[in-house]
Amino acid sequence: MSRKPYPTDVSDAEWDLIKSMIPAERKRKRGKKREVDMPEVVKP
């Protein structure tokens, strides 16, 4: 599924700067897997 890009979208360079601040998805047997792409929910 593709979507229309918005001017507020995070660029690759911006994402490289902030991705280390976003908790990584845990690799465990319990719990629900993350369903969203984290750059899609982060706004500058």
C-alpha distance matrix in Angstrom:
0.0 3.8 6.7 10.3 12.5 15.6 19.1 19.3 16.6 18.3 19.2 19.6 23.3 23.1 20.8 23.5 26.1 24.7 22.8 26.2 26.7 23.6 24.7 23.3 21.8 24.9 25.3 27.2 27.5 27.3 24.9 21.2 18.7 16.8 13.4 12.4 12.2 15.6 15.4 12.9 15.7 18.6 20.0 23.0
3.8 0.0 3.8 7.0 9.1 12.4 15.8 16.5 13.8 15.8 16.5 17.2 20.8 20.7 19.0 21.8 24.3 23.3 21.8 25.3 25.9 23.2 24.9 23.8 22.8 26.2 27.0 29.1 29.8 29.7 27.1 23.5 20.9 18.5 15.3 13.4 12.4 15.3 14.1 11.6 14.8 17.2 18.1 20.7
6.7 3.8 0.0 3.8 6.3 9.2 12.8 13.5 11.4 14.1 15.3 16.8 20.2 19.6 18.3 21.5 23.5 22.4 21.4 25.1 25.2 22.7 24.7 24.2 23.6 27.1 28.3 30.5 31.3 30.8 28.0 24.4 22.0 19.2 16.1 13.6 12.7 14.9 13.4 10.4 13.2 15.5 15.7 18.3
10.3 7.0 3.8 0.0 3.8 6.5 10.0 11.6 10.2 13.4 14.4 16.6 19.6 19.0 18.4 21.7 23.5 22.6 22.3 26.1 26.0 24.0 26.4 26.2 26.0 29.7 31.2 33.4 34.5 34.0 31.0 27.5 25.2 22.1 19.2 16.3 15.1 16.7 14.5 11.7 14.3 15.9 15.2 17.3
12.5 9.1 6.3 3.8 0.0 3.8 6.9 8.5 6.8 10.0 10.8 13.3 16.1 15.4 15.3 18.5 20.1 19.6 19.6 23.4 23.4 21.8 24.6 24.6 24.9 28.7 30.4 32.9 34.4 33.9 31.0 27.8 25.2 21.9 19.5 16.2 14.3 15.2 12.3 10.2 12.9 13.6 12.6 14.2
15.6 12.4 9.2 6.5 3.8 0.0 3.8 5.3 5.4 9.1 10.7 13.9 16.1 14.7 15.2 18.6 19.5 18.8 19.5 23.2 22.7 21.4 24.5 25.0 25.7 29.4 31.5 34.0 35.6 34.9 31.8 28.7 26.4 22.8 20.7 17.2 15.5 15.6 12.6 10.6 12.2 12.4 10.5 11.8
19.1 15.8 12.8 10.0 6.9 3.8 0.0 3.8 5.6 8.5 9.7 13.4 14.6 13.2 14.6 17.9 18.3 18.0 19.4 22.9 22.4 21.7 25.1 26.0 27.1 30.9 33.2 35.8 37.7 37.0 34.0 31.1 28.8 25.1 23.4 19.7 17.7 17.1 13.7 12.5 13.8 12.9 10.2 10.2
19.3 16.5 13.5 11.6 8.5 5.3 3.8 0.0 3.8 6.4 8.9 12.5 13.6 11.3 12.4 16.0 15.9 15.1 16.6 20.0 19.1 18.4 21.8 23.1 24.4 28.0 30.6 33.1 35.2 34.3 31.2 28.5 26.4 22.6 21.3 17.5 15.7 14.4 11.3 10.3 10.8 9.5 6.5 6.7
16.6 13.8 11.4 10.2 6.8 5.4 5.6 3.8 0.0 3.8 6.3 9.5 11.4 9.6 9.9 13.4 14.2 13.4 14.2 17.8 17.5 16.4 19.7 20.4 21.6 25.3 27.7 30.3 32.4 31.8 28.9 26.1 23.7 20.0 18.6 14.8 12.5 11.6 8.2 7.5 9.0 8.0 6.5 7.5
18.3 15.8 14.1 13.4 10.0 9.1 8.5 6.4 3.8 0.0 3.8 6.6 8.1 5.9 6.2 9.7 10.4 9.9 10.9 14.5 14.4 13.8 17.3 18.0 19.7 23.4 25.8 28.6 31.0 30.7 28.0 25.5 22.9 19.3 18.6 14.8 12.0 10.3 6.6 7.8 9.2 7.0 6.3 6.3
19.2 16.5 15.3 14.4 10.8 10.7 9.7 8.9 6.3 3.8 0.0 3.8 5.4 5.1 6.1 8.6 10.0 10.8 11.7 15.1 15.9 15.7 19.1 19.4 21.2 24.9 26.9 30.1 32.5 32.6 30.2 27.8 24.8 21.4 20.7 17.1 13.8 12.6 8.8 10.5 12.6 10.5 10.0 9.2
19.6 17.2 16.8 16.6 13.3 13.9 13.4 12.5 9.5 6.6 3.8 0.0 3.8 5.5 5.0 6.2 8.8 10.1 10.1 13.3 15.0 14.9 18.0 17.7 19.6 23.1 24.8 28.2 30.8 31.2 29.2 26.9 23.7 20.6 20.3 17.1 13.4 12.3 8.9 11.5 13.8 12.0 12.5 11.9
23.3 20.8 20.2 19.6 16.1 16.1 14.6 13.6 11.4 8.1 5.4 3.8 0.0 3.8 5.4 5.2 6.6 9.1 10.2 12.8 14.5 15.3 18.6 18.7 21.3 24.5 26.5 29.9 32.7 33.2 31.2 29.3 26.2 23.0 23.2 19.9 16.4 14.6 11.4 14.3 15.9 13.3 13.4 11.7
23.1 20.7 19.6 19.0 15.4 14.7 13.2 11.3 9.6 5.9 5.1 5.5 3.8 0.0 3.8 5.4 5.2 6.6 8.6 11.4 12.1 13.0 16.6 17.4 20.0 23.3 25.7 28.9 31.8 31.8 29.6 27.7 24.9 21.5 21.7 18.3 15.1 12.7 9.6 12.4 13.3 10.2 10.0 8.1
20.8 19.0 18.3 18.4 15.3 15.2 14.6 12.4 9.9 6.2 6.1 5.0 5.4 3.8 0.0 3.8 5.3 5.3 5.6 9.0 10.1 10.2 13.6 13.9 16.3 19.8 22.0 25.2 28.1 28.2 26.1 24.2 21.3 18.0 18.4 15.2 11.9 9.5 6.8 10.2 11.2 8.7 9.9 9.4
23.5 21.8 21.5 21.7 18.5 18.6 17.9 16.0 13.4 9.7 8.6 6.2 5.2 5.4 3.8 0.0 3.8 5.7 5.7 7.8 10.1 11.1 14.0 14.0 16.9 19.9 21.9 25.3 28.4 28.9 27.2 25.7 22.7 19.7 20.6 17.7 14.4 12.1 10.0 13.7 14.7 12.2 13.5 12.6
26.1 24.3 23.5 23.5 20.1 19.5 18.3 15.9 14.2 10.4 10.0 8.8 6.6 5.2 5.3 3.8 0.0 3.8 6.1 7.3 8.6 10.7 13.9 14.9 18.1 21.0 23.4 26.6 29.8 30.1 28.3 26.9 24.3 21.2 22.4 19.4 16.4 13.4 11.6 15.0 15.3 12.1 12.9 11.2
24.7 23.3 22.4 22.6 19.6 18.8 18.0 15.1 13.4 9.9 10.8 10.1 9.1 6.6 5.3 5.7 3.8 0.0 3.8 5.5 5.5 7.2 10.7 12.2 15.4 18.3 21.1 24.1 27.2 27.1 25.1 23.8 21.4 18.3 19.6 16.6 14.1 10.7 9.5 12.9 12.4 9.2 10.7 9.8
22.8 21.8 21.4 22.3 19.6 19.5 19.4 16.6 14.2 10.9 11.7 10.1 10.2 8.6 5.6 5.7 6.1 3.8 0.0 3.8 5.3 5.4 8.4 9.0 12.0 15.1 17.6 20.7 23.9 24.0 22.2 20.9 18.3 15.3 16.9 14.3 11.6 8.6 8.2 11.9 11.8 9.6 12.1 12.3
26.2 25.3 25.1 26.1 23.4 23.2 22.9 20.0 17.8 14.5 15.1 13.3 12.8 11.4 9.0 7.8 7.3 5.5 3.8 0.0 3.8 5.6 7.5 8.4 12.0 14.3 16.9 19.9 23.4 23.6 22.2 21.6 19.2 16.7 18.9 16.8 14.6 11.5 11.8 15.4 14.9 12.7 15.2 15.0
26.7 25.9 25.2 26.0 23.4 22.7 22.4 19.1 17.5 14.4 15.9 15.0 14.5 12.1 10.1 10.1 8.6 5.5 5.3 3.8 0.0 3.8 6.4 8.9 12.3 14.6 17.8 20.3 23.7 23.3 21.5 20.9 19.1 16.4 18.6 16.4 14.8 11.2 11.9 15.0 13.5 11.2 13.5 13.5
23.6 23.2 22.7 24.0 21.8 21.4 21.7 18.4 16.4 13.8 15.7 14.9 15.3 13.0 10.2 11.1 10.7 7.2 5.4 5.6 3.8 0.0 3.8 6.3 9.2 11.9 15.2 17.6 20.7 20.3 18.2 17.3 15.4 12.6 14.8 12.8 11.5 8.1 9.7 12.4 11.0 9.5 12.6 13.7
24.7 24.9 24.7 26.4 24.6 24.5 25.1 21.8 19.7 17.3 19.1 18.0 18.6 16.6 13.6 14.0 13.9 10.7 8.4 7.5 6.4 3.8 0.0 3.8 6.5 8.5 12.0 14.2 17.4 17.0 15.2 14.9 13.3 11.3 14.2 13.2 12.6 9.8 12.4 14.8 13.3 12.6 16.0 17.4
23.3 23.8 24.2 26.2 24.6 25.0 26.0 23.1 20.4 18.0 19.4 17.7 18.7 17.4 13.9 14.0 14.9 12.2 9.0 8.4 8.9 6.3 3.8 0.0 3.8 6.1 9.0 11.8 15.1 15.3 14.1 13.6 11.4 9.8 13.0 12.4 11.6 9.7 12.5 15.0 14.3 14.2 17.8 19.3
21.8 22.8 23.6 26.0 24.9 25.7 27.1 24.4 21.6 19.7 21.2 19.6 21.3 20.0 16.3 16.9 18.1 15.4 12.0 12.0 12.3 9.2 6.5 3.8 0.0 3.8 6.5 9.0 11.9 12.1 10.7 10.1 7.8 6.9 10.4 10.9 10.9 10.1 13.5 15.2 14.6 15.5 19.2 21.4
24.9 26.2 27.1 29.7 28.7 29.4 30.9 28.0 25.3 23.4 24.9 23.1 24.5 23.3 19.8 19.9 21.0 18.3 15.1 14.3 14.6 11.9 8.5 6.1 3.8 0.0 3.8 5.8 9.1 9.6 9.2 9.9 8.5 9.2 12.9 14.1 14.5 13.9 17.2 18.9 18.2 19.0 22.7 24.8
25.3 27.0 28.3 31.2 30.4 31.5 33.2 30.6 27.7 25.8 26.9 24.8 26.5 25.7 22.0 21.9 23.4 21.1 17.6 16.9 17.8 15.2 12.0 9.0 6.5 3.8 0.0 3.8 6.9 8.8 9.6 10.5 9.0 10.7 14.0 15.8 16.2 16.2 19.5 21.1 20.9 21.9 25.7 27.8
27.2 29.1 30.5 33.4 32.9 34.0 35.8 33.1 30.3 28.6 30.1 28.2 29.9 28.9 25.2 25.3 26.6 24.1 20.7 19.9 20.3 17.6 14.2 11.8 9.0 5.8 3.8 0.0 3.7 5.6 7.5 9.5 9.3 11.9 15.2 17.5 18.6 18.7 22.2 23.4 22.9 24.2 28.0 30.3
27.5 29.8 31.3 34.5 34.4 35.6 37.7 35.2 32.4 31.0 32.5 30.8 32.7 31.8 28.1 28.4 29.8 27.2 23.9 23.4 23.7 20.7 17.4 15.1 11.9 9.1 6.9 3.7 0.0 3.8 6.8 9.0 9.6 13.0 15.7 18.7 20.2 20.9 24.5 25.2 24.7 26.5 30.3 32.8
27.3 29.7 30.8 34.0 33.9 34.9 37.0 34.3 31.8 30.7 32.6 31.2 33.2 31.8 28.2 28.9 30.1 27.1 24.0 23.6 23.3 20.3 17.0 15.3 12.1 9.6 8.8 5.6 3.8 0.0 3.8 6.9 8.9 12.1 14.8 17.8 19.9 20.4 24.2 24.6 23.6 25.5 29.2 31.9
24.9 27.1 28.0 31.0 31.0 31.8 34.0 31.2 28.9 28.0 30.2 29.2 31.2 29.6 26.1 27.2 28.3 25.1 22.2 22.2 21.5 18.2 15.2 14.1 10.7 9.2 9.6 7.5 6.8 3.8 0.0 3.7 6.5 9.3 11.9 14.8 17.3 17.7 21.6 21.6 20.4 22.6 26.1 29.0
21.2 23.5 24.4 27.5 27.8 28.7 31.1 28.5 26.1 25.5 27.8 26.9 29.3 27.7 24.2 25.7 26.9 23.8 20.9 21.6 20.9 17.3 14.9 13.6 10.1 9.9 10.5 9.5 9.0 6.9 3.7 0.0 3.8 6.4 8.4 11.6 14.4 15.3 19.1 18.7 17.8 20.3 23.8 26.9
18.7 20.9 22.0 25.2 25.2 26.4 28.8 26.4 23.7 22.9 24.8 23.7 26.2 24.9 21.3 22.7 24.3 21.4 18.3 19.2 19.1 15.4 13.3 11.4 7.8 8.5 9.0 9.3 9.6 8.9 6.5 3.8 0.0 3.8 6.2 9.2 11.4 12.7 16.3 16.3 15.9 18.4 22.0 25.0
16.8 18.5 19.2 22.1 21.9 22.8 25.1 22.6 20.0 19.3 21.4 20.6 23.0 21.5 18.0 19.7 21.2 18.3 15.3 16.7 16.4 12.6 11.3 9.8 6.9 9.2 10.7 11.9 13.0 12.1 9.3 6.4 3.8 0.0 3.8 5.8 8.0 9.0 12.7 12.6 12.1 14.6 18.2 21.2
13.4 15.3 16.1 19.2 19.5 20.7 23.4 21.3 18.6 18.6 20.7 20.3 23.2 21.7 18.4 20.6 22.4 19.6 16.9 18.9 18.6 14.8 14.2 13.0 10.4 12.9 14.0 15.2 15.7 14.8 11.9 8.4 6.2 3.8 0.0 3.8 6.9 9.2 12.3 11.2 11.3 14.4 17.7 21.0
12.4 13.4 13.6 16.3 16.2 17.2 19.7 17.5 14.8 14.8 17.1 17.1 19.9 18.3 15.2 17.7 19.4 16.6 14.3 16.8 16.4 12.8 13.2 12.4 10.9 14.1 15.8 17.5 18.7 17.8 14.8 11.6 9.2 5.8 3.8 0.0 3.8 6.0 8.7 7.4 7.7 10.8 14.0 17.4
12.2 12.4 12.7 15.1 14.3 15.5 17.7 15.7 12.5 12.0 13.8 13.4 16.4 15.1 11.9 14.4 16.4 14.1 11.6 14.6 14.8 11.5 12.6 11.6 10.9 14.5 16.2 18.6 20.2 19.9 17.3 14.4 11.4 8.0 6.9 3.8 0.0 3.8 5.7 5.4 7.1 9.4 12.6 15.4
15.6 15.3 14.9 16.7 15.2 15.6 17.1 14.4 11.6 10.3 12.6 12.3 14.6 12.7 9.5 12.1 13.4 10.7 8.6 11.5 11.2 8.1 9.8 9.7 10.1 13.9 16.2 18.7 20.9 20.4 17.7 15.3 12.7 9.0 9.2 6.0 3.8 0.0 3.8 5.2 5.4 6.5 10.1 12.7
15.4 14.1 13.4 14.5 12.3 12.6 13.7 11.3 8.2 6.6 8.8 8.9 11.4 9.6 6.8 10.0 11.6 9.5 8.2 11.8 11.9 9.7 12.4 12.5 13.5 17.2 19.5 22.2 24.5 24.2 21.6 19.1 16.3 12.7 12.3 8.7 5.7 3.8 0.0 3.8 5.5 5.3 8.1 10.2
12.9 11.6 10.4 11.7 10.2 10.6 12.5 10.3 7.5 7.8 10.5 11.5 14.3 12.4 10.2 13.7 15.0 12.9 11.9 15.4 15.0 12.4 14.8 15.0 15.2 18.9 21.1 23.4 25.2 24.6 21.6 18.7 16.3 12.6 11.2 7.4 5.4 5.2 3.8 0.0 3.8 5.8 7.9 11.0
15.7 14.8 13.2 14.3 12.9 12.2 13.8 10.8 9.0 9.2 12.6 13.8 15.9 13.3 11.2 14.7 15.3 12.4 11.8 14.9 13.5 11.0 13.3 14.3 14.6 18.2 20.9 22.9 24.7 23.6 20.4 17.8 15.9 12.1 11.3 7.7 7.1 5.4 5.5 3.8 0.0 3.8 6.4 10.0
18.6 17.2 15.5 15.9 13.6 12.4 12.9 9.5 8.0 7.0 10.5 12.0 13.3 10.2 8.7 12.2 12.1 9.2 9.6 12.7 11.2 9.5 12.6 14.2 15.5 19.0 21.9 24.2 26.5 25.5 22.6 20.3 18.4 14.6 14.4 10.8 9.4 6.5 5.3 5.8 3.8 0.0 3.8 6.7
20.0 18.1 15.7 15.2 12.6 10.5 10.2 6.5 6.5 6.3 10.0 12.5 13.4 10.0 9.9 13.5 12.9 10.7 12.1 15.2 13.5 12.6 16.0 17.8 19.2 22.7 25.7 28.0 30.3 29.2 26.1 23.8 22.0 18.2 17.7 14.0 12.6 10.1 8.1 7.9 6.4 3.8 0.0 3.8
23.0 20.7 18.3 17.3 14.2 11.8 10.2 6.7 7.5 6.3 9.2 11.9 11.7 8.1 9.4 12.6 11.2 9.8 12.3 15.0 13.5 13.7 17.4 19.3 21.4 24.8 27.8 30.3 32.8 31.9 29.0 26.9 25.0 21.2 21.0 17.4 15.4 12.7 10.2 11.0 10.0 6.7 3.8 0.0
